[in-house]
Amino acid sequence: MDDALAQIFVMPNLIFMLAIWILVWMQRKAISLLWKKAEDNKFYRELFLPMGPIGTGGILAMLVKQFPYPAAFSAFGARVIFGSVLGLISAHAYKMIKSFMAKNGDTSDDSTP
């Protein structure tokens, strides 16, 4: 299991996950600019937001054929699954980093005026 995790968290995959995160961020910003009440919509909050990174990863894997995919993921469908899994990992990594920063990032000092 440790070998599989080591193969997932190599530099090209981390860059791929960063690209997914950036694309999803741009999609969310564009939607929020075009649709002011997007956050109030239940469909948007409960379906689009969680599925956004997964779908973006799959679509990105379809479009980028030159990426150094592992040998087991050379077929088209396998690439889409690989990209979707990296999108899922990217979404969870963002949530973990965000919660970590919320817990440990509060550096305000109440004693200062």
N, CA, C and O atoms as CSV, one atom per row, in Angstrom:
chain,resi,resn,atom,element,x,y,z
A,1,MET,N,N,0.823,-1.198,0.000
A,1,MET,CA,C,0.000,0.000,0.000
A,1,MET,C,C,0.862,1.254,0.000
A,1,MET,O,O,0.530,2.239,-0.660
A,2,ASP,N,N,1.973,1.220,0.743
A,2,ASP,CA,C,2.848,2.380,0.784
A,2,ASP,C,C,3.461,2.652,-0.581
A,2,ASP,O,O,3.688,3.807,-0.940
A,3,ASP,N,N,3.731,1.599,-1.345
A,3,ASP,CA,C,4.287,1.766,-2.678
A,3,ASP,C,C,3.274,2.441,-3.606
A,3,ASP,O,O,3.645,3.277,-4.430
A,4,ALA,N,N,1.996,2.076,-3.470
A,4,ALA,CA,C,0.958,2.705,-4.295
A,4,ALA,C,C,0.829,4.188,-3.957
A,4,ALA,O,O,0.693,5.019,-4.855
A,5,LEU,N,N,0.872,4.521,-2.676
A,5,LEU,CA,C,0.799,5.933,-2.281
A,5,LEU,C,C,2.014,6.704,-2.762
A,5,LEU,O,O,1.902,7.860,-3.172
A,6,ALA,N,N,3.172,6.068,-2.713
A,6,ALA,CA,C,4.387,6.734,-3.188
A,6,ALA,C,C,4.307,6.998,-4.690
A,6,ALA,O,O,4.834,8.002,-5.169
A,7,GLN,N,N,3.656,6.110,-5.434
A,7,GLN,CA,C,3.515,6.315,-6.874
A,7,GLN,C,C,2.490,7.387,-7.197
A,7,GLN,O,O,2.588,8.032,-8.240
A,8,ILE,N,N,1.508,7.592,-6.326
A,8,ILE,CA,C,0.503,8.632,-6.572
A,8,ILE,C,C,1.077,10.016,-6.308
A,8,ILE,O,O,0.817,10.952,-7.064
A,9,PHE,N,N,1.864,10.150,-5.231
A,9,PHE,CA,C,2.351,11.463,-4.834
A,9,PHE,C,C,3.748,11.747,-5.384
A,9,PHE,O,O,4.666,12.083,-4.636
A,10,VAL,N,N,3.892,11.606,-6.701
A,10,VAL,CA,C,5.122,12.012,-7.381
A,10,VAL,C,C,4.885,13.398,-7.968
A,10,VAL,O,O,3.741,13.834,-8.094
A,11,MET,N,N,5.955,14.084,-8.324
A,11,MET,CA,C,5.853,15.482,-8.754
A,11,MET,C,C,4.905,15.699,-9.945
A,11,MET,O,O,4.118,16.645,-9.898
A,12,PRO,N,N,4.933,14.879,-11.012
A,12,PRO,CA,C,3.991,15.140,-12.108
A,12,PRO,C,C,2.527,15.040,-11.668
A,12,PRO,O,O,1.690,15.819,-12.123
A,13,ASN,N,N,2.216,14.087,-10.788
A,13,ASN,CA,C,0.841,13.963,-10.314
A,13,ASN,C,C,0.458,15.125,-9.414
A,13,ASN,O,O,-0.682,15.588,-9.459
A,14,LEU,N,N,1.382,15.601,-8.604
A,14,LEU,CA,C,1.097,16.765,-7.768
A,14,LEU,C,C,0.836,18.005,-8.622
A,14,LEU,O,O,-0.031,18.816,-8.296
A,15,ILE,N,N,1.580,18.148,-9.706
A,15,ILE,CA,C,1.357,19.262,-10.627
A,15,ILE,C,C,0.000,19.115,-11.315
A,15,ILE,O,O,-0.711,20.101,-11.511
A,16,PHE,N,N,-0.353,17.891,-11.678
A,16,PHE,CA,C,-1.654,17.617,-12.282
A,16,PHE,C,C,-2.783,17.980,-11.305
A,16,PHE,O,O,-3.779,18.586,-11.700
A,17,MET,N,N,-2.618,17.605,-10.022
A,17,MET,CA,C,-3.623,17.945,-9.015
A,17,MET,C,C,-3.704,19.449,-8.805
A,17,MET,O,O,-4.793,19.985,-8.599
A,18,LEU,N,N,-2.574,20.136,-8.854
A,18,LEU,CA,C,-2.575,21.590,-8.735
A,18,LEU,C,C,-3.300,22.223,-9.921
A,18,LEU,O,O,-4.043,23.190,-9.755
A,19,ALA,N,N,-3.085,21.680,-11.104
A,19,ALA,CA,C,-3.787,22.185,-12.290
A,19,ALA,C,C,-5.292,21.979,-12.153
A,19,ALA,O,O,-6.073,22.853,-12.529
A,20,ILE,N,N,-5.701,20.840,-11.622
A,20,ILE,CA,C,-7.128,20.585,-11.397
A,20,ILE,C,C,-7.676,21.603,-10.410
A,20,ILE,O,O,-8.744,22.175,-10.628
A,21,TRP,N,N,-6.942,21.828,-9.320
A,21,TRP,CA,C,-7.405,22.776,-8.308
A,21,TRP,C,C,-7.553,24.175,-8.899
A,21,TRP,O,O,-8.537,24.862,-8.625
A,22,ILE,N,N,-6.589,24.597,-9.701
A,22,ILE,CA,C,-6.651,25.931,-10.319
A,22,ILE,C,C,-7.828,26.028,-11.282
A,22,ILE,O,O,-8.540,27.032,-11.286
A,23,LEU,N,N,-8.042,25.000,-12.095
A,23,LEU,CA,C,-9.173,25.011,-13.026
A,23,LEU,C,C,-10.508,25.050,-12.300
A,23,LEU,O,O,-11.415,25.775,-12.707
A,24,VAL,N,N,-10.634,24.280,-11.236
A,24,VAL,CA,C,-11.879,24.279,-10.466
A,24,VAL,C,C,-12.087,25.634,-9.807
A,24,VAL,O,O,-13.209,26.138,-9.772
A,25,TRP,N,N,-11.029,26.226,-9.287
A,25,TRP,CA,C,-11.139,27.554,-8.689
A,25,TRP,C,C,-11.614,28.578,-9.727
A,25,TRP,O,O,-12.474,29.409,-9.439
A,26,MET,N,N,-11.047,28.509,-10.932
A,26,MET,CA,C,-11.463,29.432,-11.995
A,26,MET,C,C,-12.924,29.191,-12.391
A,26,MET,O,O,-13.662,30.144,-12.637
A,27,GLN,N,N,-13.340,27.928,-12.453
A,27,GLN,CA,C,-14.733,27.621,-12.775
A,27,GLN,C,C,-15.669,28.196,-11.714
A,27,GLN,O,O,-16.691,28.799,-12.042
A,28,ARG,N,N,-15.317,28.009,-10.449
A,28,ARG,CA,C,-16.171,28.499,-9.367
A,28,ARG,C,C,-16.249,30.021,-9.365
A,28,ARG,O,O,-17.316,30.588,-9.131
A,29,LYS,N,N,-15.126,30.685,-9.624
A,29,LYS,CA,C,-15.132,32.150,-9.670
A,29,LYS,C,C,-15.976,32.652,-10.840
A,29,LYS,O,O,-16.731,33.614,-10.699
A,30,ALA,N,N,-15.846,31.998,-11.996
A,30,ALA,CA,C,-16.629,32.410,-13.156
A,30,ALA,C,C,-18.124,32.213,-12.911
A,30,ALA,O,O,-18.933,33.069,-13.269
A,31,ILE,N,N,-18.484,31.096,-12.306
A,31,ILE,CA,C,-19.898,30.846,-12.024
A,31,ILE,C,C,-20.418,31.847,-11.002
A,31,ILE,O,O,-21.533,32.348,-11.142
A,32,SER,N,N,-19.628,32.143,-9.977
A,32,SER,CA,C,-20.100,33.095,-8.969
A,32,SER,C,C,-20.213,34.509,-9.526
A,32,SER,O,O,-21.039,35.293,-9.060
A,33,LEU,N,N,-19.391,34.842,-10.518
A,33,LEU,CA,C,-19.520,36.165,-11.145
A,33,LEU,C,C,-20.731,36.230,-12.068
A,33,LEU,O,O,-21.420,37.249,-12.121
A,34,LEU,N,N,-20.992,35.157,-12.789
A,34,LEU,CA,C,-22.109,35.144,-13.729
A,34,LEU,C,C,-23.452,34.876,-13.055
A,34,LEU,O,O,-24.487,35.366,-13.504
A,35,TRP,N,N,-23.429,34.101,-11.985
A,35,TRP,CA,C,-24.649,33.697,-11.294
A,35,TRP,C,C,-24.497,34.084,-9.830
A,35,TRP,O,O,-23.894,33.352,-9.045
A,36,LYS,N,N,-25.033,35.211,-9.476
A,36,LYS,CA,C,-24.820,35.791,-8.150
A,36,LYS,C,C,-25.379,34.916,-7.018
A,36,LYS,O,O,-24.842,34.933,-5.910
A,37,LYS,N,N,-26.436,34.163,-7.278
A,37,LYS,CA,C,-27.064,33.362,-6.227
A,37,LYS,C,C,-26.687,31.883,-6.324
A,37,LYS,O,O,-27.462,31.013,-5.927
A,38,ALA,N,N,-25.503,31.606,-6.849
A,38,ALA,CA,C,-25.092,30.209,-7.026
A,38,ALA,C,C,-24.952,29.500,-5.691
A,38,ALA,O,O,-25.360,28.346,-5.563
A,39,GLU,N,N,-24.384,30.166,-4.696
A,39,GLU,CA,C,-24.186,29.536,-3.384
A,39,GLU,C,C,-25.501,29.220,-2.690
A,39,GLU,O,O,-25.539,28.358,-1.812
A,40,ASP,N,N,-26.570,29.894,-3.062
A,40,ASP,CA,C,-27.874,29.634,-2.458
A,40,ASP,C,C,-28.582,28.447,-3.098
A,40,ASP,O,O,-29.525,27.904,-2.522
A,41,ASN,N,N,-28.139,28.042,-4.281
A,41,ASN,CA,C,-28.778,26.950,-5.007
A,41,ASN,C,C,-28.319,25.606,-4.444
A,41,ASN,O,O,-27.121,25.337,-4.355
A,42,LYS,N,N,-29.278,24.770,-4.067
A,42,LYS,CA,C,-28.960,23.467,-3.473
A,42,LYS,C,C,-28.272,22.545,-4.481
A,42,LYS,O,O,-27.341,21.825,-4.121
A,43,PHE,N,N,-28.716,22.561,-5.729
A,43,PHE,CA,C,-28.113,21.741,-6.777
A,43,PHE,C,C,-26.635,22.095,-6.962
A,43,PHE,O,O,-25.789,21.211,-7.093
A,44,TYR,N,N,-26.341,23.366,-6.971
A,44,TYR,CA,C,-24.961,23.825,-7.138
A,44,TYR,C,C,-24.097,23.418,-5.946
A,44,TYR,O,O,-22.995,22.897,-6.121
A,45,ARG,N,N,-24.597,23.656,-4.738
A,45,ARG,CA,C,-23.835,23.369,-3.522
A,45,ARG,C,C,-23.612,21.875,-3.307
A,45,ARG,O,O,-22.505,21.465,-2.957
A,46,GLU,N,N,-24.641,21.058,-3.511
A,46,GLU,CA,C,-24.559,19.659,-3.132
A,46,GLU,C,C,-24.163,18.718,-4.261
A,46,GLU,O,O,-23.798,17.571,-4.001
A,47,LEU,N,N,-24.225,19.168,-5.492
A,47,LEU,CA,C,-23.840,18.294,-6.601
A,47,LEU,C,C,-22.637,18.842,-7.370
A,47,LEU,O,O,-21.642,18.142,-7.556
A,48,PHE,N,N,-22.733,20.081,-7.810
A,48,PHE,CA,C,-21.670,20.626,-8.647
A,48,PHE,C,C,-20.365,20.833,-7.893
A,48,PHE,O,O,-19.299,20.465,-8.385
A,49,LEU,N,N,-20.442,21.416,-6.708
A,49,LEU,CA,C,-19.208,21.695,-5.966
A,49,LEU,C,C,-18.435,20.421,-5.599
A,49,LEU,O,O,-17.221,20.384,-5.801
A,50,PRO,N,N,-19.087,19.375,-5.068
A,50,PRO,CA,C,-18.309,18.164,-4.769
A,50,PRO,C,C,-17.840,17.417,-6.015
A,50,PRO,O,O,-16.769,16.810,-5.993
A,51,MET,N,N,-18.607,17.446,-7.090
A,51,MET,CA,C,-18.255,16.693,-8.287
A,51,MET,C,C,-17.354,17.478,-9.240
A,51,MET,O,O,-16.812,16.903,-10.184
A,52,GLY,N,N,-17.188,18.767,-9.011
A,52,GLY,CA,C,-16.383,19.611,-9.891
A,52,GLY,C,C,-14.955,19.130,-10.083
A,52,GLY,O,O,-14.513,18.999,-11.225
A,53,PRO,N,N,-14.210,18.860,-9.007
A,53,PRO,CA,C,-12.823,18.401,-9.183
A,53,PRO,C,C,-12.724,17.034,-9.861
A,53,PRO,O,O,-11.793,16.783,-10.626
A,54,ILE,N,N,-13.679,16.158,-9.581
A,54,ILE,CA,C,-13.648,14.823,-10.180
A,54,ILE,C,C,-13.874,14.923,-11.683
A,54,ILE,O,O,-13.143,14.319,-12.468
A,55,GLY,N,N,-14.884,15.683,-12.077
A,55,GLY,CA,C,-15.165,15.857,-13.505
A,55,GLY,C,C,-14.064,16.611,-14.222
A,55,GLY,O,O,-13.709,16.277,-15.353
A,56,THR,N,N,-13.523,17.625,-13.570
A,56,THR,CA,C,-12.438,18.390,-14.174
A,56,THR,C,C,-11.205,17.526,-14.369
A,56,THR,O,O,-10.531,17.631,-15.394
A,57,GLY,N,N,-10.899,16.672,-13.396
A,57,GLY,CA,C,-9.760,15.762,-13.527
A,57,GLY,C,C,-9.942,14.789,-14.670
A,57,GLY,O,O,-8.999,14.517,-15.413
A,58,GLY,N,N,-11.159,14.254,-14.821
A,58,GLY,CA,C,-11.435,13.340,-15.928
A,58,GLY,C,C,-11.338,14.022,-17.282
A,58,GLY,O,O,-10.774,13.467,-18.225
A,59,ILE,N,N,-11.884,15.215,-17.377
A,59,ILE,CA,C,-11.835,15.954,-18.645
A,59,ILE,C,C,-10.400,16.359,-18.968
A,59,ILE,O,O,-9.976,16.278,-20.121
A,60,LEU,N,N,-9.656,16.793,-17.960
A,60,LEU,CA,C,-8.260,17.164,-18.181
A,60,LEU,C,C,-7.443,15.964,-18.641
A,60,LEU,O,O,-6.570,16.095,-19.499
A,61,ALA,N,N,-7.724,14.796,-18.074
A,61,ALA,CA,C,-7.018,13.579,-18.496
A,61,ALA,C,C,-7.373,13.190,-19.932
A,61,ALA,O,O,-6.547,12.621,-20.645
A,62,MET,N,N,-8.602,13.498,-20.356
A,62,MET,CA,C,-8.981,13.224,-21.747
A,62,MET,C,C,-8.213,14.126,-22.699
A,62,MET,O,O,-7.803,13.694,-23.776
A,63,LEU,N,N,-8.018,15.371,-22.306
A,63,LEU,CA,C,-7.404,16.355,-23.195
A,63,LEU,C,C,-5.883,16.289,-23.229
A,63,LEU,O,O,-5.280,16.547,-24.270
A,64,VAL,N,N,-5.256,15.948,-22.109
A,64,VAL,CA,C,-3.800,15.961,-22.014
A,64,VAL,C,C,-3.287,14.534,-22.199
A,64,VAL,O,O,-3.283,13.736,-21.261
A,65,LYS,N,N,-2.861,14.229,-23.405
A,65,LYS,CA,C,-2.377,12.881,-23.708
A,65,LYS,C,C,-0.873,12.746,-23.477
A,65,LYS,O,O,-0.369,11.630,-23.360
A,66,GLN,N,N,-0.157,13.856,-23.411
A,66,GLN,CA,C,1.297,13.828,-23.272
A,66,GLN,C,C,1.746,13.674,-21.823
A,66,GLN,O,O,2.943,13.537,-21.569
A,67,PHE,N,N,0.829,13.692,-20.878
A,67,PHE,CA,C,1.177,13.582,-19.468
A,67,PHE,C,C,1.809,12.213,-19.198
A,67,PHE,O,O,1.391,11.224,-19.800
A,68,PRO,N,N,2.803,12.131,-18.309
A,68,PRO,CA,C,3.435,10.830,-18.024
A,68,PRO,C,C,2.564,9.955,-17.122
A,68,PRO,O,O,2.847,9.796,-15.934
A,69,TYR,N,N,1.508,9.393,-17.698
A,69,TYR,CA,C,0.629,8.506,-16.953
A,69,TYR,C,C,1.372,7.226,-16.601
A,69,TYR,O,O,2.275,6.823,-17.334
A,70,PRO,N,N,1.011,6.574,-15.490
A,70,PRO,CA,C,1.593,5.250,-15.201
A,70,PRO,C,C,1.236,4.268,-16.315
A,70,PRO,O,O,0.240,4.446,-17.016
A,71,ALA,N,N,2.044,3.247,-16.466
A,71,ALA,CA,C,1.872,2.299,-17.572
A,71,ALA,C,C,0.497,1.632,-17.553
A,71,ALA,O,O,-0.053,1.329,-18.611
A,72,ALA,N,N,-0.055,1.403,-16.385
A,72,ALA,CA,C,-1.361,0.752,-16.289
A,72,ALA,C,C,-2.500,1.655,-16.767
A,72,ALA,O,O,-3.606,1.170,-17.008
A,73,PHE,N,N,-2.250,2.949,-16.908
A,73,PHE,CA,C,-3.288,3.902,-17.281
A,73,PHE,C,C,-3.057,4.498,-18.671
A,73,PHE,O,O,-3.303,5.685,-18.887
A,74,SER,N,N,-2.596,3.697,-19.592
A,74,SER,CA,C,-2.319,4.217,-20.932
A,74,SER,C,C,-3.564,4.239,-21.823
A,74,SER,O,O,-3.607,5.008,-22.783
A,75,ALA,N,N,-4.558,3.431,-21.536
A,75,ALA,CA,C,-5.796,3.419,-22.328
A,75,ALA,C,C,-6.634,4.653,-22.003
A,75,ALA,O,O,-6.473,5.271,-20.951
A,76,PHE,N,N,-7.530,4.997,-22.927
A,76,PHE,CA,C,-8.340,6.211,-22.774
A,76,PHE,C,C,-9.187,6.176,-21.507
A,76,PHE,O,O,-9.154,7.122,-20.721
A,77,GLY,N,N,-9.931,5.121,-21.298
A,77,GLY,CA,C,-10.801,5.018,-20.121
A,77,GLY,C,C,-10.015,5.011,-18.826
A,77,GLY,O,O,-10.439,5.596,-17.830
A,78,ALA,N,N,-8.873,4.352,-18.842
A,78,ALA,CA,C,-8.030,4.307,-17.647
A,78,ALA,C,C,-7.471,5.694,-17.334
A,78,ALA,O,O,-7.344,6.063,-16.166
A,79,ARG,N,N,-7.134,6.467,-18.375
A,79,ARG,CA,C,-6.653,7.835,-18.156
A,79,ARG,C,C,-7.735,8.696,-17.517
A,79,ARG,O,O,-7.454,9.494,-16.622
A,80,VAL,N,N,-8.971,8.533,-17.978
A,80,VAL,CA,C,-10.082,9.308,-17.419
A,80,VAL,C,C,-10.284,8.945,-15.950
A,80,VAL,O,O,-10.494,9.828,-15.118
A,81,ILE,N,N,-10.222,7.661,-15.627
A,81,ILE,CA,C,-10.355,7.234,-14.235
A,81,ILE,C,C,-9.196,7.787,-13.401
A,81,ILE,O,O,-9.403,8.268,-12.287
A,82,PHE,N,N,-7.990,7.716,-13.938
A,82,PHE,CA,C,-6.819,8.233,-13.239
A,82,PHE,C,C,-6.977,9.727,-12.969
A,82,PHE,O,O,-6.705,10.182,-11.858
A,83,GLY,N,N,-7.408,10.490,-13.958
A,83,GLY,CA,C,-7.623,11.922,-13.772
A,83,GLY,C,C,-8.726,12.215,-12.769
A,83,GLY,O,O,-8.626,13.163,-11.991
A,84,SER,N,N,-9.777,11.407,-12.784
A,84,SER,CA,C,-10.866,11.590,-11.825
A,84,SER,C,C,-10.407,11.314,-10.401
A,84,SER,O,O,-10.791,12.024,-9.471
A,85,VAL,N,N,-9.585,10.281,-10.231
A,85,VAL,CA,C,-9.054,9.965,-8.905
A,85,VAL,C,C,-8.131,11.085,-8.430
A,85,VAL,O,O,-8.177,11.469,-7.261
A,86,LEU,N,N,-7.298,11.609,-9.319
A,86,LEU,CA,C,-6.443,12.737,-8.918
A,86,LEU,C,C,-7.279,13.965,-8.580
A,86,LEU,O,O,-6.913,14.731,-7.689
A,87,GLY,N,N,-8.394,14.164,-9.275
A,87,GLY,CA,C,-9.300,15.258,-8.935
A,87,GLY,C,C,-9.928,15.060,-7.565
A,87,GLY,O,O,-10.077,16.016,-6.805
A,88,LEU,N,N,-10.297,13.822,-7.247
A,88,LEU,CA,C,-10.854,13.515,-5.938
A,88,LEU,C,C,-9.822,13.762,-4.840
A,88,LEU,O,O,-10.142,14.333,-3.797
A,89,ILE,N,N,-8.595,13.334,-5.078
A,89,ILE,CA,C,-7.520,13.574,-4.105
A,89,ILE,C,C,-7.261,15.068,-3.965
A,89,ILE,O,O,-7.033,15.562,-2.860
A,90,SER,N,N,-7.296,15.783,-5.074
A,90,SER,CA,C,-7.075,17.228,-5.048
A,90,SER,C,C,-8.135,17.922,-4.205
A,90,SER,O,O,-7.815,18.826,-3.433
A,91,ALA,N,N,-9.386,17.514,-4.341
A,91,ALA,CA,C,-10.468,18.123,-3.574
A,91,ALA,C,C,-10.298,17.856,-2.086
A,91,ALA,O,O,-10.496,18.752,-1.266
A,92,HIS,N,N,-9.934,16.632,-1.737
A,92,HIS,CA,C,-9.760,16.308,-0.325
A,92,HIS,C,C,-8.516,16.972,0.258
A,92,HIS,O,O,-8.517,17.375,1.421
A,93,ALA,N,N,-7.473,17.089,-0.526
A,93,ALA,CA,C,-6.271,17.772,-0.042
A,93,ALA,C,C,-6.594,19.237,0.244
A,93,ALA,O,O,-6.121,19.797,1.233
A,94,TYR,N,N,-7.396,19.856,-0.617
A,94,TYR,CA,C,-7.793,21.246,-0.400
A,94,TYR,C,C,-8.575,21.379,0.905
A,94,TYR,O,O,-8.336,22.304,1.681
A,95,LYS,N,N,-9.509,20.456,1.149
A,95,LYS,CA,C,-10.301,20.510,2.378
A,95,LYS,C,C,-9.418,20.327,3.610
A,95,LYS,O,O,-9.603,21.011,4.616
A,96,MET,N,N,-8.460,19.406,3.531
A,96,MET,CA,C,-7.578,19.169,4.669
A,96,MET,C,C,-6.697,20.383,4.941
A,96,MET,O,O,-6.519,20.776,6.094
A,97,ILE,N,N,-6.151,20.973,3.895
A,97,ILE,CA,C,-5.291,22.148,4.063
A,97,ILE,C,C,-6.101,23.317,4.598
A,97,ILE,O,O,-5.633,24.056,5.464
A,98,LYS,N,N,-7.309,23.487,4.088
A,98,LYS,CA,C,-8.164,24.578,4.544
A,98,LYS,C,C,-8.518,24.420,6.021
A,98,LYS,O,O,-8.483,25.399,6.767
A,99,SER,N,N,-8.859,23.211,6.456
A,99,SER,CA,C,-9.190,23.009,7.868
A,99,SER,C,C,-7.947,23.158,8.747
A,99,SER,O,O,-8.038,23.672,9.862
A,100,PHE,N,N,-6.797,22.717,8.260
A,100,PHE,CA,C,-5.556,22.883,9.009
A,100,PHE,C,C,-5.227,24.355,9.184
A,100,PHE,O,O,-4.847,24.790,10.271
A,101,MET,N,N,-5.376,25.123,8.106
A,101,MET,CA,C,-5.094,26.550,8.184
A,101,MET,C,C,-6.105,27.253,9.097
A,101,MET,O,O,-5.746,28.203,9.792
A,102,ALA,N,N,-7.347,26.805,9.102
A,102,ALA,CA,C,-8.347,27.420,9.970
A,102,ALA,C,C,-8.032,27.159,11.434
A,102,ALA,O,O,-8.231,28.031,12.280
A,103,LYS,N,N,-7.537,25.955,11.738
A,103,LYS,CA,C,-7.206,25.631,13.128
A,103,LYS,C,C,-5.908,26.294,13.572
A,103,LYS,O,O,-5.842,26.854,14.666
A,104,ASN,N,N,-4.880,26.234,12.736
A,104,ASN,CA,C,-3.551,26.690,13.134
A,104,ASN,C,C,-3.160,28.050,12.578
A,104,ASN,O,O,-2.115,28.588,12.945
A,105,GLY,N,N,-3.961,28.600,11.723
A,105,GLY,CA,C,-3.592,29.850,11.076
A,105,GLY,C,C,-4.035,31.088,11.805
A,105,GLY,O,O,-3.711,32.197,11.380
A,106,ASP,N,N,-4.774,30.937,12.900
A,106,ASP,CA,C,-5.242,32.101,13.644
A,106,ASP,C,C,-4.100,32.639,14.490
A,106,ASP,O,O,-3.807,32.109,15.561
A,107,THR,N,N,-3.455,33.696,14.005
A,107,THR,CA,C,-2.320,34.275,14.711
A,107,THR,C,C,-2.666,35.606,15.348
A,107,THR,O,O,-1.780,36.332,15.799
A,108,SER,N,N,-3.954,35.930,15.389
A,108,SER,CA,C,-4.326,37.220,15.978
A,108,SER,C,C,-4.134,37.173,17.490
A,108,SER,O,O,-4.394,36.161,18.141
A,109,ASP,N,N,-3.685,38.264,18.010
A,109,ASP,CA,C,-3.427,38.389,19.440
A,109,ASP,C,C,-4.460,39.338,20.012
A,109,ASP,O,O,-4.546,40.494,19.598
A,110,ASP,N,N,-5.249,38.849,20.968
A,110,ASP,CA,C,-6.319,39.658,21.535
A,110,ASP,C,C,-5.794,40.746,22.453
A,110,ASP,O,O,-6.536,41.669,22.789
A,111,SER,N,N,-4.539,40.666,22.870
A,111,SER,CA,C,-4.012,41.660,23.798
A,111,SER,C,C,-3.594,42.963,23.121
A,111,SER,O,O,-3.382,43.970,23.797
A,112,THR,N,N,-3.475,42.952,21.800
A,112,THR,CA,C,-3.076,44.185,21.104
A,112,THR,C,C,-4.297,45.060,20.930
A,112,THR,O,O,-5.386,44.550,20.668
A,113,PRO,N,N,-4.138,46.393,21.071
A,113,PRO,CA,C,-5.284,47.300,20.931
A,113,PRO,C,C,-5.766,47.445,19.524
A,113,PRO,O,O,-6.722,48.178,19.271
